[in-house]
Amino acid sequence: MRLPLSSLHATLLERLGARRPFQVEPEADAVTDPQMAAVAVILAPSPDSILLIRRAEREDDPWSGHIGLPGGRLDPTDADLCVTAMRETVEEVGCTLSREQLLGTLDDVWPGKPVPRVIVVRPFVFGIAERPDLAPNREVADAFWVPLGELRDPAIYRNSSFRVRGEERLFPVYHLGPRDLVWGLTERILTSLLELL
């Protein structure tokens, strides 16, 4: 049973429900199939905010130290990608989500050229009534809430240069602080969410 929705959650439920998200259908050939992953875009009120994480520094993680969203790769035991997003969120930050809190799905995203589409990330948007106590695991250095009003401030959204695979490239970035730069897949997900609002 769905609890009464906040104004923001009701707006997103309506707007996400009125569109068909672009979703990648994995090909039958396992060699060419992208790996599927999911993230949870979690919105809580007072003020309306989104949960972000800073990934722990790890040599085996290509997104080591980046600001992102809780989530991870599809596990063979997951019934679907929504389960992946919910499972990874509990594991990474200790926040339990349910399908009753699901507001909808954003378009699938994947790393841009020149990287082939080796991983595809599906963002699931959840609206929760209050902010839970967070318990980051060893994969997460920090978890924090960012007000949507801050993300909407044009002063924090501008291009910055990053070295990617040995090449300097410009990316649009949310500058939340000196170390809190949101770019890449997470920037694209946040921007698509804000565009709906």
ZAPA-119738 format. One record per atom (N, C-alpha, C, CB): residue in three letters; x, y, z. Coordinates in steps of 0.1 Angstrom, whole numbers, padded with zeros to 4 digits, always signed. Glycine has a CB too. Layout:
N
ALAXYZ ...
REM end
This chain:
197
MET+0008-0012+0000 MET+0000+0000+0000 MET+0009+0012+0000 MET-0010+0000+0012 ARG+0006+0021-0010 ARG+0014+0034-0011 ARG+0010+0044+0000 ARG+0013+0039-0025 LEU+0019+0050+0007 LEU+0016+0060+0016 LEU+0013+0073+0009 LEU+0028+0063+0026 PRO+0007+0083+0015 PRO+0004+0096+0009 PRO+0017+0102+0004 PRO-0003+0106+0018 LEU+0017+0108-0008 LEU+0029+0113-0014 LEU+0031+0127-0012 LEU+0029+0110-0029 SER+0044+0131-0011 SER+0047+0146-0010 SER+0044+0152-0024 SER+0062+0148-0006 SER+0044+0165-0024 SER+0041+0172-0037 SER+0051+0168-0048 SER+0041+0187-0035 LEU+0064+0168-0044 LEU+0075+0164-0053 LEU+0073+0149-0058 LEU+0089+0166-0047 HIS+0071+0140-0049 HIS+0069+0126-0052 HIS+0057+0124-0061 HIS+0068+0118-0040 ALA+0046+0131-0059 ALA+0034+0130-0067 ALA+0037+0135-0081 ALA+0022+0138-0061 THR+0044+0146-0082 THR+0048+0152-0095 THR+0056+0142-0103 THR+0055+0165-0094 LEU+0066+0136-0097 LEU+0075+0127-0103 LEU+0068+0114-0107 LEU+0087+0123-0095 LEU+0059+0109-0099 LEU+0051+0097-0102 LEU+0043+0099-0114 LEU+0042+0093-0090 GLU+0037+0111-0115 GLU+0029+0114-0127 GLU+0037+0116-0140 GLU+0021+0127-0125 ARG+0048+0123-0139 ARG+0057+0126-0150 ARG+0064+0114-0155 ARG+0066+0137-0147 LEU+0069+0106-0146 LEU+0076+0093-0149 LEU+0066+0083-0155 LEU+0083+0087-0137 GLY+0054+0083-0150 GLY+0044+0074-0156 GLY+0039+0078-0169 GLY+0032+0073-0146 ALA+0041+0091-0173 ALA+0035+0096-0186 ALA+0045+0093-0197 ALA+0032+0110-0185 ARG+0057+0088-0194 ARG+0067+0086-0205 ARG+0072+0072-0205 ARG+0079+0096-0203 ARG+0077+0068-0216 ARG+0083+0054-0217 ARG+0098+0056-0217 ARG+0078+0047-0230 PRO+0105+0051-0206 PRO+0119+0053-0206 PRO+0126+0044-0217 PRO+0125+0049-0192 PHE+0138+0049-0222 PHE+0146+0042-0231 PHE+0153+0031-0223 PHE+0156+0051-0239 GLN+0151+0018-0227 GLN+0158+0007-0220 GLN+0165-0002-0230 GLN+0148-0001-0212 VAL+0177-0005-0227 VAL+0185-0014-0235 VAL+0180-0028-0233 VAL+0200-0013-0232 GLU+0178-0035-0244 GLU+0174-0049-0244 GLU+0187-0057-0247 GLU+0163-0053-0254 PRO+0192-0065-0237 PRO+0204-0073-0239 PRO+0202-0082-0251 PRO+0208-0081-0227 GLU+0213-0084-0259 GLU+0212-0093-0271 GLU+0214-0107-0266 GLU+0223-0089-0281 ALA+0210-0116-0275 ALA+0210-0130-0271 ALA+0224-0136-0270 ALA+0202-0139-0282 ASP+0234-0129-0277 ASP+0248-0134-0277 ASP+0254-0129-0265 ASP+0255-0129-0290 ALA+0258-0138-0256 ALA+0264-0134-0243 ALA+0277-0126-0244 ALA+0266-0146-0234 VAL+0284-0128-0256 VAL+0297-0122-0258 VAL+0295-0107-0260 VAL+0304-0128-0269 THR+0284-0103-0267 THR+0282-0089-0270 THR+0272-0083-0260 THR+0276-0088-0284 ASP+0266-0090-0251 ASP+0257-0085-0241 ASP+0264-0075-0232 ASP+0251-0096-0233 PRO+0258-0063-0230 PRO+0264-0054-0219 PRO+0260-0060-0206 PRO+0258-0040-0221 GLN+0269-0057-0196 GLN+0265-0060-0182 GLN+0255-0050-0177 GLN+0278-0060-0173 MET+0245-0055-0171 MET+0234-0047-0166 MET+0236-0043-0151 MET+0220-0054-0168 ALA+0233-0031-0148 ALA+0234-0026-0134 ALA+0222-0017-0132 ALA+0248-0019-0132 ALA+0220-0014-0119 ALA+0209-0005-0115 ALA+0214+0004-0104 ALA+0197-0013-0111 VAL+0208+0016-0103 VAL+0210+0025-0092 VAL+0197+0030-0087 VAL+0219+0037-0097 ALA+0197+0034-0074 ALA+0185+0040-0067 ALA+0187+0055-0066 ALA+0183+0034-0053 VAL+0178+0062-0072 VAL+0177+0077-0071 VAL+0167+0079-0060 VAL+0173+0084-0085 ILE+0171+0082-0048 ILE+0163+0083-0036 ILE+0160+0097-0032 ILE+0169+0075-0024 LEU+0147+0101-0032 LEU+0143+0114-0028 LEU+0136+0114-0015 LEU+0134+0120-0039 ALA+0140+0124-0006 ALA+0134+0125+0007 ALA+0131+0140+0009 ALA+0143+0119+0018 PRO+0120+0143+0017 PRO+0116+0157+0020 PRO+0124+0164+0031 PRO+0102+0157+0023 SER+0121+0176+0033 SER+0125+0185+0044 SER+0140+0188+0045 SER+0121+0178+0057 PRO+0145+0195+0035 PRO+0139+0199+0022 PRO+0141+0188+0012 PRO+0146+0212+0017 ASP+0134+0189+0001 ASP+0135+0178-0009 ASP+0149+0177-0013 ASP+0126+0182-0022 SER+0154+0164-0011 SER+0169+0162-0013 SER+0171+0148-0020 SER+0176+0162+0000 ILE+0183+0146-0025 ILE+0186+0133-0032 ILE+0198+0127-0024 ILE+0189+0135-0047 LEU+0198+0114-0023 LEU+0209+0107-0016 LEU+0221+0104-0026 LEU+0204+0094-0009 LEU+0233+0109-0023 LEU+0244+0106-0030 LEU+0255+0099-0022 LEU+0251+0119-0036 ILE+0264+0092-0028 ILE+0274+0085-0021 ILE+0288+0089-0027 ILE+0272+0070-0021 ARG+0298+0088-0019 ARG+0312+0089-0024 ARG+0317+0074-0023 ARG+0321+0099-0016 ARG+0321+0069-0034 ARG+0327+0056-0035 ARG+0340+0055-0028 ARG+0328+0050-0049 ALA+0343+0044-0021 ALA+0356+0043-0014 ALA+0367+0041-0024 ALA+0355+0030-0005 GLU+0379+0045-0021 GLU+0390+0043-0029 GLU+0394+0029-0030 GLU+0403+0052-0024 ARG+0393+0023-0042 ARG+0396+0009-0045 ARG+0402+0007-0058 ARG+0383+0000-0043 GLU+0413+0000-0059 GLU+0420-0002-0072 GLU+0412-0010-0082 GLU+0433-0010-0069 ASP+0403-0018-0078 ASP+0395-0026-0087 ASP+0382-0020-0091 ASP+0392-0040-0081 ASP+0380-0007-0087 ASP+0368+0000-0090 ASP+0371+0012-0100 ASP+0361+0006-0077 PRO+0365+0011-0112 PRO+0368+0022-0122 PRO+0362+0035-0117 PRO+0363+0019-0136 TRP+0352+0035-0108 TRP+0346+0047-0103 TRP+0351+0050-0089 TRP+0331+0046-0104 SER+0363+0045-0085 SER+0368+0047-0072 SER+0369+0062-0068 SER+0382+0041-0071 GLY+0363+0065-0057 GLY+0364+0079-0052 GLY+0353+0088-0058 GLY+0377+0085-0054 HIS+0346+0084-0067 HIS+0336+0093-0074 HIS+0323+0094-0066 HIS+0332+0087-0088 ILE+0316+0106-0068 ILE+0303+0108-0062 ILE+0293+0100-0071 ILE+0300+0123-0061 GLY+0284+0093-0065 GLY+0275+0085-0074 GLY+0262+0083-0066 GLY+0281+0072-0078 LEU+0255+0073-0071 LEU+0242+0068-0065 LEU+0244+0054-0060 LEU+0230+0069-0075 PRO+0237+0050-0049 PRO+0238+0036-0045 PRO+0233+0027-0056 PRO+0230+0034-0032 GLY+0240+0016-0058 GLY+0236+0007-0069 GLY+0248-0002-0072 GLY+0231+0014-0081 GLY+0245-0011-0082 GLY+0256-0020-0086 GLY+0251-0029-0097 GLY+0261-0028-0075 ARG+0259-0040-0100 ARG+0256-0049-0111 ARG+0245-0059-0107 ARG+0268-0056-0115 LEU+0237-0063-0118 LEU+0227-0073-0116 LEU+0234-0086-0112 LEU+0220-0075-0130 ASP+0228-0092-0101 ASP+0233-0105-0096 ASP+0223-0116-0102 ASP+0233-0105-0080 PRO+0229-0127-0105 PRO+0220-0138-0110 PRO+0208-0141-0102 PRO+0229-0151-0112 THR+0209-0139-0088 THR+0198-0142-0079 THR+0188-0131-0079 THR+0203-0144-0065 ASP+0190-0119-0085 ASP+0181-0108-0086 ASP+0169-0111-0095 ASP+0187-0095-0089 ALA+0157-0109-0091 ALA+0146-0112-0100 ALA+0145-0102-0111 ALA+0133-0111-0092 ASP+0150-0090-0109 ASP+0150-0080-0120 ASP+0159-0068-0115 ASP+0135-0074-0123 LEU+0160-0058-0123 LEU+0170-0047-0120 LEU+0165-0038-0109 LEU+0172-0039-0132 CYS+0151-0038-0107 CYS+0146-0030-0095 CYS+0151-0037-0082 CYS+0131-0029-0095 VAL+0151-0050-0082 VAL+0156-0057-0070 VAL+0171-0054-0068 VAL+0154-0073-0072 THR+0178-0054-0080 THR+0192-0050-0079 THR+0194-0037-0072 THR+0199-0050-0093 ALA+0187-0027-0076 ALA+0188-0013-0070 ALA+0185-0014-0055 ALA+0179-0003-0077 MET+0174-0021-0051 MET+0170-0021-0037 MET+0181-0029-0029 MET+0157-0028-0036 ARG+0185-0040-0034 ARG+0195-0049-0027 ARG+0208-0041-0025 ARG+0198-0062-0035 GLU+0213-0035-0036 GLU+0226-0027-0035 GLU+0225-0016-0025 GLU+0230-0022-0048 THR+0213-0009-0024 THR+0211+0002-0015 THR+0212-0002-0001 THR+0198+0009-0018 VAL+0206-0014+0002 VAL+0206-0019+0016 VAL+0221-0022+0019 VAL+0197-0032+0018 GLU+0228-0029+0010 GLU+0242-0033+0012 GLU+0251-0021+0014 GLU+0247-0042+0001 GLU+0249-0011+0005 GLU+0259+0000+0005 GLU+0256+0011+0016 GLU+0258+0007-0008 VAL+0243+0014+0019 VAL+0241+0025+0028 VAL+0231+0021+0039 VAL+0236+0036+0021 GLY+0226+0008+0039 GLY+0217+0004+0050 GLY+0203+0010+0049 GLY+0223+0008+0063 CYS+0199+0014+0037 CYS+0186+0020+0035 CYS+0177+0010+0028 CYS+0186+0033+0027 THR+0166+0005+0035 THR+0157-0005+0029 THR+0146+0002+0021 THR+0151-0013+0040 LEU+0145-0002+0008 LEU+0135+0004-0001 LEU+0125-0007-0004 LEU+0141+0009-0014 SER+0113-0002-0009 SER+0102-0012-0013 SER+0097-0007-0026 SER+0091-0013-0002 ARG+0090-0016-0033 ARG+0084-0013-0046 ARG+0073-0002-0044 ARG+0078-0025-0053 GLU+0067-0002-0032 GLU+0056+0008-0030 GLU+0062+0022-0030 GLU+0050+0006-0016 GLN+0075+0024-0028 GLN+0082+0037-0028 GLN+0087+0040-0042 GLN+0093+0037-0018 LEU+0086+0031-0052 LEU+0091+0033-0065 LEU+0082+0043-0073 LEU+0092+0020-0073 LEU+0088+0054-0078 LEU+0080+0064-0085 LEU+0081+0062-0100 LEU+0086+0078-0082 GLY+0092+0055-0105 GLY+0093+0053-0119 GLY+0108+0050-0122 GLY+0088+0064-0127 THR+0110+0050-0136 THR+0124+0047-0141 THR+0128+0057-0151 THR+0124+0033-0147 LEU+0141+0061-0150 LEU+0147+0070-0160 LEU+0153+0062-0171 LEU+0157+0080-0153 ASP+0157+0069-0182 ASP+0164+0062-0193 ASP+0177+0055-0189 ASP+0167+0072-0204 ASP+0179+0044-0195 ASP+0192+0037-0193 ASP+0203+0046-0197 ASP+0192+0023-0200 VAL+0215+0045-0190 VAL+0227+0052-0194 VAL+0239+0043-0194 VAL+0229+0064-0184 TRP+0249+0047-0202 TRP+0261+0039-0202 TRP+0273+0048-0206 TRP+0260+0027-0213 PRO+0285+0044-0203 PRO+0296+0052-0206 PRO+0297+0056-0221 PRO+0310+0046-0202 GLY+0300+0068-0224 GLY+0300+0073-0238 GLY+0313+0068-0246 GLY+0300+0088-0239 LYS+0313+0072-0258 LYS+0325+0069-0266 LYS+0338+0074-0260 LYS+0323+0074-0281 PRO+0349+0068-0262 PRO+0351+0056-0271 PRO+0349+0043-0265 PRO+0365+0057-0277 VAL+0343+0043-0253 VAL+0341+0030-0246 VAL+0329+0023-0252 VAL+0339+0032-0231 PRO+0330+0010-0256 PRO+0318+0003-0260 PRO+0308+0002-0249 PRO+0321-0011-0266 ARG+0296-0001-0253 ARG+0285-0002-0242 ARG+0287-0015-0235 ARG+0271-0002-0249 VAL+0297-0015-0225 VAL+0300-0028-0218 VAL+0292-0029-0205 VAL+0315-0028-0215 ILE+0286-0017-0200 ILE+0278-0017-0189 ILE+0266-0007-0191 ILE+0285-0014-0175 VAL+0254-0012-0188 VAL+0243-0003-0189 VAL+0236-0002-0175 VAL+0232-0009-0200 VAL+0234+0011-0171 VAL+0228+0014-0158 VAL+0214+0019-0159 VAL+0237+0024-0151 ARG+0205+0012-0152 ARG+0191+0016-0152 ARG+0188+0023-0139 ARG+0181+0004-0154 PRO+0184+0036-0139 PRO+0181+0044-0127 PRO+0166+0042-0123 PRO+0184+0058-0129 PHE+0164+0038-0110 PHE+0150+0037-0105 PHE+0149+0048-0095 PHE+0148+0023-0098 VAL+0138+0055-0096 VAL+0135+0067-0087 VAL+0126+0063-0076 VAL+0129+0079-0095 PHE+0130+0065-0064 PHE+0122+0062-0052 PHE+0119+0074-0044 PHE+0129+0051-0043 GLY+0107+0075-0038 GLY+0103+0086-0029 GLY+0101+0080-0015 GLY+0091+0093-0034 ILE+0109+0085-0005 ILE+0107+0080+0008 ILE+0102+0092+0017 ILE+0120+0075+0014 ALA+0094+0088+0028 ALA+0088+0098+0036 ALA+0097+0106+0045 ALA+0077+0092+0044 GLU+0108+0099+0049 GLU+0118+0105+0058 GLU+0131+0099+0056 GLU+0113+0104+0073 ARG+0141+0107+0060 ARG+0155+0102+0058 ARG+0159+0092+0069 ARG+0165+0114+0059 PRO+0163+0080+0064 PRO+0167+0070+0074 PRO+0181+0073+0079 PRO+0166+0056+0068 ASP+0185+0066+0090 ASP+0199+0066+0095 ASP+0207+0058+0084 ASP+0200+0060+0109 LEU+0218+0063+0080 LEU+0226+0056+0070 LEU+0238+0049+0076 LEU+0231+0066+0059 ALA+0241+0037+0071 ALA+0252+0029+0076 ALA+0260+0025+0064 ALA+0247+0017+0084 PRO+0269+0033+0059 PRO+0277+0030+0047 PRO+0286+0018+0050 PRO+0286+0042+0043 ASN+0287+0009+0039 ASN+0296-0003+0041 ASN+0310+0001+0036 ASN+0290-0015+0033 ARG+0319-0009+0034 ARG+0333-0007+0031 ARG+0334-0001+0016 ARG+0341-0019+0032 GLU+0324-0003+0008 GLU+0325+0002-0006 GLU+0322+0017-0007 GLU+0315-0006-0015 VAL+0316+0023+0004 VAL+0312+0037+0004 VAL+0319+0045+0015 VAL+0296+0037+0007 ALA+0326+0055+0011 ALA+0334+0064+0020 ALA+0324+0073+0027 ALA+0345+0071+0013 ASP+0313+0077+0021 ASP+0304+0087+0026 ASP+0291+0086+0019 ASP+0310+0102+0025 ALA+0280+0090+0026 ALA+0267+0091+0021 ALA+0261+0104+0026 ALA+0258+0078+0024 PHE+0255+0111+0017 PHE+0249+0125+0022 PHE+0238+0129+0013 PHE+0261+0135+0021 TRP+0230+0138+0018 TRP+0218+0143+0011 TRP+0221+0157+0005 TRP+0206+0144+0021 VAL+0217+0159-0007 VAL+0219+0171-0014 VAL+0205+0177-0018 VAL+0228+0170-0027 PRO+0202+0189-0013 PRO+0189+0195-0016 PRO+0188+0197-0031 PRO+0187+0208-0009 LEU+0176+0195-0037 LEU+0174+0197-0051 LEU+0176+0211-0055 LEU+0160+0192-0055 GLY+0173+0220-0045 GLY+0174+0235-0048 GLY+0189+0238-0051 GLY+0170+0243-0036 GLU+0198+0231-0044 GLU+0212+0233-0047 GLU+0216+0228-0060 GLU+0221+0226-0036 LEU+0211+0216-0064 LEU+0214+0211-0078 LEU+0208+0220-0089 LEU+0208+0197-0079 ARG+0198+0227-0086 ARG+0191+0236-0096 ARG+0199+0249-0098 ARG+0177+0238-0093 ASP+0208+0252-0089 ASP+0215+0265-0089 ASP+0225+0265-0101 ASP+0223+0267-0076 PRO+0222+0274-0111 PRO+0231+0273-0123 PRO+0245+0276-0120 PRO+0226+0284-0133 ALA+0248+0283-0109 ALA+0262+0286-0106 ALA+0271+0273-0103 ALA+0263+0295-0093 ILE+0265+0262-0099 ILE+0273+0250-0096 ILE+0274+0241-0108 ILE+0267+0243-0084 TYR+0267+0244-0119 TYR+0267+0235-0131 TYR+0275+0241-0142 TYR+0252+0231-0135 ARG+0287+0235-0145 ARG+0295+0240-0155 ARG+0305+0229-0160 ARG+0303+0253-0151 ASN+0311+0232-0171 ASN+0320+0222-0177 ASN+0333+0222-0169 ASN+0323+0224-0192 SER+0339+0210-0168 SER+0352+0208-0162 SER+0360+0198-0170 SER+0352+0204-0147 SER+0373+0198-0169 SER+0382+0189-0176 SER+0386+0177-0168 SER+0394+0196-0182 PHE+0385+0165-0173 PHE+0389+0153-0167 PHE+0398+0145-0176 PHE+0377+0145-0162 ARG+0408+0138-0171 ARG+0416+0129-0179 ARG+0409+0115-0179 ARG+0431+0128-0174 VAL+0405+0111-0190 VAL+0398+0098-0192 VAL+0406+0090-0202 VAL+0383+0100-0196 ARG+0411+0078-0198 ARG+0418+0070-0206 ARG+0429+0077-0214 ARG+0409+0063-0217 GLY+0437+0085-0206 GLY+0448+0093-0211 GLY+0445+0105-0220 GLY+0456+0083-0220 GLU+0432+0109-0220 GLU+0428+0120-0229 GLU+0421+0130-0220 GLU+0420+0115-0241 GLU+0424+0143-0222 GLU+0417+0154-0215 GLU+0404+0156-0222 GLU+0425+0167-0214 ARG+0393+0156-0214 ARG+0380+0158-0220 ARG+0371+0167-0211 ARG+0372+0145-0223 LEU+0362+0175-0217 LEU+0353+0183-0210 LEU+0340+0176-0207 LEU+0350+0196-0218 PHE+0335+0177-0195 PHE+0323+0171-0191 PHE+0314+0181-0183 PHE+0325+0158-0182 PRO+0301+0181-0184 PRO+0293+0189-0176 PRO+0293+0183-0161 PRO+0278+0189-0181 VAL+0294+0192-0152 VAL+0297+0188-0138 VAL+0289+0196-0128 VAL+0312+0190-0134 TYR+0283+0190-0118 TYR+0277+0197-0106 TYR+0289+0198-0096 TYR+0265+0189-0100 HIS+0292+0211-0093 HIS+0303+0214-0083 HIS+0296+0216-0070 HIS+0311+0227-0088 LEU+0295+0205-0062 LEU+0289+0206-0049 LEU+0299+0211-0038 LEU+0283+0193-0045 GLY+0312+0210-0041 GLY+0322+0214-0032 GLY+0335+0211-0039 GLY+0321+0207-0018 PRO+0347+0214-0032 PRO+0360+0212-0039 PRO+0362+0198-0042 PRO+0371+0217-0029 ARG+0357+0188-0034 ARG+0360+0174-0037 ARG+0347+0167-0042 ARG+0365+0167-0025 ASP+0336+0174-0042 ASP+0323+0168-0045 ASP+0319+0172-0059 ASP+0312+0172-0035 LEU+0325+0166-0069 LEU+0322+0168-0083 LEU+0314+0157-0088 LEU+0335+0170-0091 VAL+0302+0160-0093 VAL+0293+0150-0099 VAL+0293+0151-0114 VAL+0278+0152-0093 TRP+0298+0140-0120 TRP+0300+0141-0135 TRP+0297+0127-0140 TRP+0314+0146-0139 GLY+0298+0125-0153 GLY+0297+0112-0159 GLY+0283+0107-0159 GLY+0306+0102-0153 LEU+0281+0094-0156 LEU+0268+0088-0156 LEU+0259+0094-0146 LEU+0269+0073-0154 THR+0264+0097-0134 THR+0256+0103-0123 THR+0251+0117-0127 THR+0264+0104-0110 GLU+0260+0125-0133 GLU+0255+0138-0138 GLU+0244+0136-0148 GLU+0267+0146-0145 ARG+0245+0127-0157 ARG+0234+0125-0167 ARG+0221+0120-0161 ARG+0239+0114-0178 ILE+0222+0112-0151 ILE+0210+0107-0144 ILE+0204+0119-0136 ILE+0213+0096-0134 LEU+0211+0127-0129 LEU+0206+0138-0122 LEU+0200+0149-0131 LEU+0217+0145-0113 THR+0207+0151-0142 THR+0202+0161-0151 THR+0188+0157-0157 THR+0212+0164-0163 SER+0187+0144-0161 SER+0174+0139-0166 SER+0163+0140-0156 SER+0176+0124-0171 LEU+0167+0137-0143 LEU+0157+0139-0133 LEU+0152+0153-0131 LEU+0162+0134-0119 LEU+0162+0163-0131 LEU+0158+0177-0129 LEU+0150+0182-0141 LEU+0171+0185-0128 GLU+0153+0177-0153 GLU+0146+0181-0165 GLU+0131+0177-0164 GLU+0152+0175-0178 LEU+0128+0167-0156 LEU+0114+0163-0154 LEU+0106+0172-0145 LEU+0113+0149-0149 LEU+0114+0180-0137 LEU+0108+0189-0127 LEU+0108+0203-0132 LEU+0116+0188-0114 
REM end
